[in-house]
């Protein structure tokens, strides 16, 4: 029994690992190092492009629940993320390079996985998992379009935030701390007063954008919107988004500043920081000019500027079933962001489910019912819901998980109880899943 997995991103690496762990031979096709997408810079698998954060680790948050489900079920991605974690308060952030390197080493060293480099331009025969990602090459995208038919592939634009060196941040104008003092002091907070913010906002709204073929504001996915697009939506939009000061007490005044730009550690050494929420497609000189208007970043050394790139996803409700299999040709499955699950963790979860279920099918076992009460199951049911008329990529959230059958006072308490219900289900099926 053999499966071809196309793409060694988070979803493809997770899928290949789950198949191999269950005794299935895997041919893992990855076009790096022969060819890279505009967003990738290394030859490692599971490269993180947009952020080093896998978001909240708390069970009152749906992505925290999803991560805990995957931990309990033997996820490769979560094992490597936990092993390369850097402090980020209640979030799970990783050393970007260390994480990708560890995933790569584990996948390459597995005796049942053979890595074949080079771009894939044809859909292979036999059992196939397509996890080529939202930056699928044009040649392969054409083959997918021919397979899927017209008007079945959609697209949007994604953006990555700049990185700055820690030593270039003016700590006389910033401080370490976390929101509401939750967790360690893992963020560098860069405050602005009203006058500074007004000047920054005006410059940001008028800054020159890089040329992006076909770009329109309306095509930007809300979950990863460029900061300049947010700014153009109104003077206060950023104040309720990435520059929100609520819960951040400036130790010099004891008060919340008018606006705060947060920097999050991007590597384990703490030498590189990410501008949180500052995904952008401004021209590089404009990024330096405008972002240096943030007082603590007046002499910032930009180690990487923000970039904008095309992301492609499928009209999955009309194409895929709850196990991410192509309805009209079940030997072909998809995994990752191209299915419409948005986010690193969600992509990994889709690869996990595809790997588990494909292995079971090849071994003559019945599929495991991950119910909608679990985060893993809810994602699969969301992307395959044929009643959805205007499908958009979505992060995991409690809105797609059934509510409790009783009232619980307080949103956090309610979400925590939903998570406990889900984890009880996961624990009950754990042995079957790992078999």
Secondary structure per residue as TSV (DSSP state, phi and psi in degrees):
chain	resnum	aa	ss	phi	psi
A	1	X	-	360.0	129.9
A	2	X	E	-142.8	143.5
A	3	X	E	-129.2	139.6
A	4	X	E	-98.7	124.5
A	5	X	E	-110.2	125.2
A	6	X	E	-103.2	112.6
A	7	X	-	107.8	127.4
A	8	X	-	-113.7	39.2
A	9	X	S	-76.1	-161.4
A	10	X	H	-63.4	-44.4
A	11	X	H	-67.1	-45.8
A	12	X	H	-66.5	-39.7
A	13	X	H	-65.5	-43.6
A	14	X	H	-63.2	-44.5
A	15	X	H	-62.6	-48.4
A	16	X	H	-59.0	-41.6
A	17	X	H	-64.2	-45.9
A	18	X	H	-64.8	-38.9
A	19	X	H	-63.2	-48.8
A	20	X	H	-64.5	-38.0
A	21	X	H	-63.9	-21.0
A	22	X	T	-102.7	16.4
A	23	X	T	88.0	12.9
A	24	X	-	-98.2	131.0
A	25	X	E	-74.1	136.9
A	26	X	E	-125.4	131.5
A	27	X	E	-101.5	112.1
A	28	X	E	-100.1	113.3
A	29	X	E	-95.9	123.9
A	30	X	E	-138.6	125.0
A	31	X	-	-74.7	-21.6
A	32	X	T	-71.1	146.4
A	33	X	T	-88.3	-0.2
A	34	X	T	-65.4	-32.6
A	35	X	-	-148.5	141.0
A	36	X	-	-123.5	159.0
A	37	X	-	-83.9	167.5
A	38	X	T	-62.8	-18.6
A	39	X	T	-95.5	-12.1
A	40	X	-	-102.7	145.1
A	41	X	-	-126.8	-12.2
A	42	X	S	-119.5	173.8
A	43	X	S	-95.9	1.9
A	44	X	-	-76.8	158.2
A	45	X	S	-78.2	166.8
A	46	X	S	51.2	42.3
A	47	X	-	-74.6	129.9
A	48	X	-	-88.7	126.0
A	49	X	-	-108.3	-47.7
A	50	X	S	-80.1	-35.5
A	51	X	-	-162.3	159.8
A	52	X	S	-96.5	4.3
A	53	X	E	-96.9	131.6
A	54	X	E	-97.0	19.0
A	55	X	E	69.9	-164.5
A	56	X	E	-59.6	144.2
A	57	X	-	-105.6	3.3
A	58	X	-	-90.5	142.2
A	59	X	T	-73.3	-9.7
A	60	X	T	-79.0	-3.0
A	61	X	S	-115.6	138.5
A	62	X	H	-62.3	-36.4
A	63	X	H	-72.1	-27.6
A	64	X	H	-64.8	-39.5
A	65	X	H	-63.4	-45.9
A	66	X	H	-59.1	-42.5
A	67	X	H	-63.7	-40.5
A	68	X	H	-68.0	-37.7
A	69	X	H	-57.7	-46.5
A	70	X	H	-68.0	-37.4
A	71	X	H	-57.8	-48.2
A	72	X	H	-67.3	-18.9
A	73	X	T	-106.4	12.1
A	74	X	T	83.7	37.4
A	75	X	-	-70.6	130.8
A	76	X	H	-64.6	-45.4
A	77	X	H	-61.8	-42.5
A	78	X	H	-70.2	-35.9
A	79	X	H	-60.4	-45.5
A	80	X	H	-72.1	-35.7
A	81	X	H	-65.0	-44.9
A	82	X	H	-64.5	-34.3
A	83	X	H	-74.4	-21.1
A	84	X	T	-117.4	24.4
A	85	X	E	-65.8	142.6
A	86	X	E	-118.6	153.4
A	87	X	-	-65.1	131.6
A	88	X	-	-153.8	42.3
A	89	X	T	63.4	-127.9
A	90	X	T	-84.1	3.8
A	91	X	E	-98.6	160.1
A	92	X	E	-101.7	98.7
A	93	X	E	-109.3	151.9
A	94	X	E	-128.5	160.0
A	95	X	-	-70.7	109.4
A	96	X	H	-53.3	-51.2
A	97	X	H	-71.4	-41.1
A	98	X	H	-63.2	-38.9
A	99	X	H	-62.7	-52.9
A	100	X	H	-62.1	-38.9
A	101	X	H	-63.4	-40.5
A	102	X	H	-68.1	-42.4
A	103	X	H	-59.9	-45.4
A	104	X	H	-60.3	-46.8
A	105	X	H	-62.1	-41.9
A	106	X	H	-67.4	-43.3
A	107	X	H	-66.2	-47.5
A	108	X	H	-64.5	-29.1
A	109	X	H	-88.5	-4.9
A	110	X	-	-71.9	130.1
A	111	X	T	-66.0	-18.0
A	112	X	T	-100.6	4.1
A	113	X	E	-114.2	123.8
A	114	X	E	-111.8	120.7
A	115	X	E	-92.0	125.8
A	116	X	E	-117.6	111.9
A	117	X	E	-77.9	160.4
A	118	X	S	116.8	151.6
A	119	X	-	-70.0	137.3
A	120	X	-	-92.8	127.4
A	121	X	-	-119.9	-3.7
A	122	X	S	-133.5	149.1
A	123	X	-	-78.5	118.4
A	124	X	-	-64.5	161.4
A	125	X	S	-76.5	166.1
A	126	X	S	79.2	-163.1
A	127	X	E	-73.7	127.1
A	128	X	E	-135.0	137.3
A	129	X	E	-117.6	120.5
A	130	X	E	-98.4	108.3
A	131	X	-	-127.9	44.5
A	132	X	-	-77.2	-6.5
A	133	X	-	88.3	170.7
A	134	X	T	-70.7	-9.6
A	135	X	T	-109.0	35.5
A	136	X	-	-51.2	136.8
A	137	X	-	-61.8	153.4
A	138	X	H	-59.8	-41.3
A	139	X	H	-62.8	-44.9
A	140	X	H	-73.5	-33.7
A	141	X	H	-60.9	-35.9
A	142	X	H	-63.8	-39.7
A	143	X	H	-65.6	-39.6
A	144	X	H	-64.5	-40.8
A	145	X	H	-62.5	-39.4
A	146	X	H	-65.7	-37.6
A	147	X	H	-69.2	-42.8
A	148	X	H	-86.9	-23.2
A	149	X	-	98.5	169.9
A	150	X	T	-71.0	153.0
A	151	X	T	60.7	27.2
A	152	X	-	-111.7	-5.4
A	153	X	E	-116.2	127.9
A	154	X	E	-111.5	172.7
A	155	X	E	-153.0	158.0
A	156	X	E	-146.9	179.5
A	157	X	E	-115.4	139.3
A	158	X	E	-117.6	154.4
A	159	X	E	-136.4	147.5
A	160	X	E	-115.7	145.8
A	161	X	E	-85.2	156.9
A	162	X	E	-72.1	159.7
A	163	X	E	-118.0	141.5
A	164	X	E	-126.7	156.2
A	165	X	E	-77.9	141.4
A	166	X	G	-62.4	-38.8
A	167	X	G	-69.6	-15.8
A	168	X	G	-89.9	-4.1
A	169	X	S	-81.4	130.9
A	170	X	-	-80.5	98.4
A	171	X	G	-74.3	-7.2
A	172	X	G	-71.8	-17.1
A	173	X	G	-118.4	19.2
A	174	X	E	-149.4	171.9
A	175	X	E	-152.0	154.5
A	176	X	E	-83.1	137.7
A	177	X	E	173.5	164.9
A	178	X	-	-123.4	158.1
A	179	X	G	-63.5	130.3
A	180	X	G	56.9	22.3
A	181	X	G	58.8	31.4
A	182	X	-	-88.2	121.0
A	183	X	S	80.6	-172.8
A	184	X	S	-73.7	170.1
A	185	X	S	-79.2	77.5
A	186	X	-	-96.8	-11.6
A	187	X	E	-112.1	145.3
A	188	X	E	-92.6	121.3
A	189	X	E	-102.6	123.3
A	190	X	E	-113.1	99.7
A	191	X	E	-81.4	158.7
A	192	X	E	-137.4	141.0
A	193	X	-	-85.5	-179.4
A	194	X	H	-61.6	-44.4
A	195	X	H	-64.4	-42.1
A	196	X	H	-66.2	-40.9
A	197	X	H	-65.6	-43.7
A	198	X	H	-57.8	-44.0
A	199	X	H	-66.2	-42.0
A	200	X	H	-63.1	-46.7
A	201	X	H	-61.6	-43.8
A	202	X	H	-64.7	-42.7
A	203	X	H	-63.7	-39.0
A	204	X	H	-65.8	-41.0
A	205	X	H	-69.4	-21.9
A	206	X	H	-106.4	-1.0
A	207	X	-	-65.7	151.2
A	208	X	-	-82.4	129.2
A	209	X	B	-88.7	153.1
A	210	X	-	-71.1	155.1
A	211	X	-	-73.4	124.7
A	212	X	-	-129.9	113.0
A	213	X	T	-58.4	124.0
A	214	X	T	81.2	6.2
A	215	X	-	-73.8	134.3
A	216	X	-	-139.5	145.6
A	217	X	G	-54.8	-38.0
A	218	X	G	-66.9	-13.7
A	219	X	G	-94.6	-1.0
A	220	X	B	-80.3	126.2
A	221	X	-	-68.5	131.0
A	222	X	G	-57.7	-30.3
A	223	X	G	-74.6	-13.6
A	224	X	G	-142.8	50.8
A	225	X	-	-79.6	135.9
A	226	X	-	-56.8	142.8
A	227	X	H	-63.6	-32.7
A	228	X	H	-70.7	-30.7
A	229	X	H	-68.7	-42.0
A	230	X	H	-59.4	-43.5
A	231	X	H	-61.1	-38.1
A	232	X	H	-69.1	-13.5
A	233	X	T	-80.4	-7.1
A	234	X	-	150.4	154.3
A	235	X	T	-56.8	-37.9
A	236	X	T	-96.4	-1.7
A	237	X	T	-58.1	-45.6
A	238	X	G	-65.6	-27.9
A	239	X	G	-70.4	-18.3
A	240	X	G	-105.4	4.5
A	241	X	T	-121.3	-121.7
A	242	X	T	-68.3	-17.0
A	243	X	T	-103.7	17.8
A	244	X	-	-62.7	129.0
A	245	X	-	-97.1	-11.0
A	246	X	T	-56.0	129.4
A	247	X	T	86.6	2.3
A	248	X	-	-114.6	96.2
A	249	X	E	-81.3	120.0
A	250	X	E	-71.4	118.2
A	251	X	T	-62.0	-19.6
A	252	X	T	-80.2	-23.0
A	253	X	T	-121.6	-21.1
A	254	X	T	75.3	9.4
A	255	X	E	-123.5	165.0
A	256	X	E	-77.5	132.8
A	257	X	-	-68.3	174.1
A	258	X	S	-68.4	-41.1
A	259	X	E	-148.9	151.4
A	260	X	E	-138.6	127.1
A	261	X	E	-95.9	126.2
A	262	X	E	-101.1	139.6
A	263	X	E	-111.4	134.9
A	264	X	E	-116.6	137.2
A	265	X	E	-56.4	134.6
A	266	X	-	-109.7	-11.0
A	267	X	S	-142.7	165.6
A	268	X	T	-68.8	-24.8
A	269	X	T	-78.7	-13.3
A	270	X	S	71.7	25.4
A	271	X	-	-97.6	-12.1
A	272	X	E	-128.4	135.6
A	273	X	E	-128.7	147.6
A	274	X	E	-103.3	135.5
A	275	X	E	-79.0	104.8
A	276	X	E	-63.7	125.0
A	277	X	E	78.8	9.4
A	278	X	E	-102.4	39.7
A	279	X	E	-59.4	139.8
A	280	X	-	-156.4	156.2
A	281	X	-	-128.9	32.2
A	282	X	B	-70.3	155.2
A	283	X	-	-61.1	147.9
A	284	X	H	-56.1	-46.0
A	285	X	H	-61.1	-33.4
A	286	X	H	-70.4	-36.4
A	287	X	H	-60.4	-45.4
A	288	X	H	-62.4	-45.5
A	289	X	H	-63.4	-49.3
A	290	X	H	-76.4	-45.4
A	291	X	H	-71.4	-22.1
A	292	X	T	-74.1	-7.6
A	293	X	T	-74.5	-15.3
A	294	X	S	-69.6	120.1
A	295	X	G	-49.9	-44.0
A	296	X	G	-71.9	-12.3
A	297	X	G	-112.5	22.3
A	298	X	T	-62.7	-27.0
A	299	X	T	-121.7	31.1
A	300	X	-	-62.6	140.2
A	301	X	-	-95.8	112.8
A	302	X	E	-85.6	113.0
A	303	X	E	-83.5	-24.5
A	304	X	E	-154.2	132.2
A	305	X	-	-85.8	159.8
A	306	X	-	-67.5	148.9
A	307	X	E	-132.6	156.5
A	308	X	E	-121.2	135.9
A	309	X	E	-149.4	158.7
A	310	X	E	-75.4	137.1
A	311	X	E	-119.5	140.0
A	312	X	E	-118.3	137.0
A	313	X	E	-139.6	160.0
A	314	X	E	-89.7	159.6
A	315	X	-	-83.2	69.0
A	316	X	H	-57.4	-39.2
A	317	X	H	-57.3	-28.5
A	318	X	H	-91.0	-7.5
A	319	X	H	-118.0	-37.1
A	320	X	B	-114.8	153.8
A	321	X	-	-94.7	-175.2
A	322	X	T	-67.5	-14.0
A	323	X	T	-103.3	16.8
A	324	X	S	68.1	20.4
A	325	X	B	-88.9	144.5
A	326	X	B	-69.1	119.4
A	327	X	T	-58.2	-41.2
A	328	X	T	-82.0	-13.1
A	329	X	-	-150.8	79.6
A	330	X	T	-62.1	-13.1
A	331	X	T	-67.7	-15.4
A	332	X	E	-107.4	125.4
A	333	X	E	-122.1	159.3
A	334	X	E	-121.1	155.9
A	335	X	-	-151.6	152.0
A	336	X	S	97.0	-167.5
A	337	X	G	-63.7	-24.4
A	338	X	G	-66.4	-13.8
A	339	X	G	-83.4	-11.6
A	340	X	T	102.4	4.4
A	341	X	B	-85.7	127.6
A	342	X	-	-104.0	127.2
A	343	X	S	116.3	154.0
A	344	X	H	-61.7	-45.8
A	345	X	H	-67.0	-43.9
A	346	X	H	-62.9	-38.9
A	347	X	H	-62.1	-44.3
A	348	X	H	-62.5	-39.1
A	349	X	H	-64.1	-38.0
A	350	X	H	-66.6	-41.5
A	351	X	H	-63.4	-37.8
A	352	X	H	-59.9	-50.7
A	353	X	H	-65.0	-41.2
A	354	X	H	-60.6	-45.6
A	355	X	H	-62.5	-45.3
A	356	X	H	-62.4	-49.5
A	357	X	H	-71.7	-36.3
A	358	X	H	-66.2	-41.7
A	359	X	H	-60.8	-42.8
A	360	X	H	-64.2	-40.8
A	361	X	H	-64.8	-42.4
A	362	X	H	-66.8	-24.9
A	363	X	T	-95.5	9.0
A	364	X	T	74.5	20.5
A	365	X	-	-97.6	153.5
A	366	X	-	-71.8	148.1
A	367	X	-	-66.2	149.3
A	368	X	-	-84.0	134.0
A	369	X	-	-86.2	99.5
A	370	X	-	-84.9	103.2
A	371	X	-	-70.9	167.3
A	372	X	T	-63.8	-18.7
A	373	X	T	-69.9	-14.4
A	374	X	S	-98.9	152.0
A	375	X	H	-66.9	-39.6
A	376	X	H	-60.8	-45.9
A	377	X	H	-67.6	-39.8
A	378	X	H	-61.4	-39.1
A	379	X	H	-63.6	-46.6
A	380	X	H	-62.4	-37.5
A	381	X	H	-73.8	-31.9
A	382	X	H	-66.4	-48.0
A	383	X	H	-73.1	-14.0
A	384	X	T	-109.2	9.0
A	385	X	-	-77.7	104.5
A	386	X	T	-70.4	-10.1
A	387	X	T	-82.4	-9.1
A	388	X	-	-71.3	126.9
A	389	X	S	-99.8	-30.6
A	390	X	S	-126.0	76.9
A	391	X	-	-68.7	132.2
A	392	X	-	-134.9	147.9
A	393	X	-	-56.5	146.6
A	394	X	B	-144.9	137.5
A	395	X	-	-73.5	158.5
A	396	X	-	-62.3	139.5
A	397	X	-	-155.1	159.1
A	398	X	G	-69.2	-14.0
A	399	X	G	-67.8	-21.9
A	400	X	G	-101.6	7.2
A	401	X	S	-108.0	133.6
A	402	X	-	-56.5	142.9
A	403	X	-	-71.2	169.3
A	404	X	-	-69.7	160.4
A	405	X	S	-91.1	12.9
A	406	X	S	-149.6	161.4
A	407	X	-	-83.0	141.9
A	408	X	-	-131.2	130.4
A	409	X	S	-77.2	128.5
A	410	X	S	93.0	129.6
A	411	X	H	-61.6	-44.7
A	412	X	H	-63.9	-40.4
A	413	X	H	-64.9	-41.6
A	414	X	H	-63.3	-46.7
A	415	X	H	-63.5	-38.7
A	416	X	H	-62.4	-37.8
A	417	X	H	-72.0	-35.6
A	418	X	H	-61.5	-41.0
A	419	X	H	-64.8	-41.7
A	420	X	H	-63.9	-37.6
A	421	X	H	-61.7	-43.7
A	422	X	H	-64.2	-45.3
A	423	X	H	-67.8	-28.1
A	424	X	H	-65.2	-38.2
A	425	X	H	-66.8	-44.4
A	426	X	H	-60.0	-43.9
A	427	X	H	-63.5	-34.1
A	428	X	H	-70.4	-29.7
A	429	X	H	-104.6	2.6
A	430	X	H	-56.9	-47.8
A	431	X	H	-62.9	-37.4
A	432	X	H	-67.4	-41.8
A	433	X	H	-63.9	-41.5
A	434	X	H	-79.2	-11.1
A	435	X	-	-65.9	360.0
